[in-house]
Amino acid sequence: MEASPIVTSKQREEVVHGVPTEVVCTAFSNSIFVVVTQYGKMGTIVYVDPNTVGDNVGRPSLTTKVLLGKREMRADTHVHLYTFAFQPLIHVCAKNLVAFVSQEAGNKPVLLAMALKDKTMEGIQALREVIRSCQVW
């Protein structure tokens, strides 16, 4: 009988809006690691942590924190899952890219490494679908 792997990974290369893109998703027992690169490097590393205590409406909230790389204004933010007003672009991109990963993985935290050329909403939506195709959670 073959033992199951300790960690599971999937990788995909795709051209997203004319930009060559690589995505790697790795599932650990306590978190998910997602790499999205259009430069061939890890770029900015953001920790996306679901808040276990929702607000009074019951919607989940996420806290993002830049661990390494480009920081914009503040190093961490705390907002509702679907409220992105007045958030630095790094945090908005991170939440839009991997909020669904955290939710579908049972509210596990996500470590996201991203180096993006295309930060448009259409580009982010297309990247989200590539991430979904690498589902390991």
Secondary structure, 3 states (H helix, E strand, C coil): CCCCCCCEEEEEEEEECCEEEEEEEEECCCCEEEEEECCCCCCEEEEEEEECCCCCCCCCEEEEEEEECCCCCCCEEEEECCCCCCCCHHHHHHHHHHHHHHHHCCCCCEEEEEECCCCCHHHHHHHHHHHHHCCCC
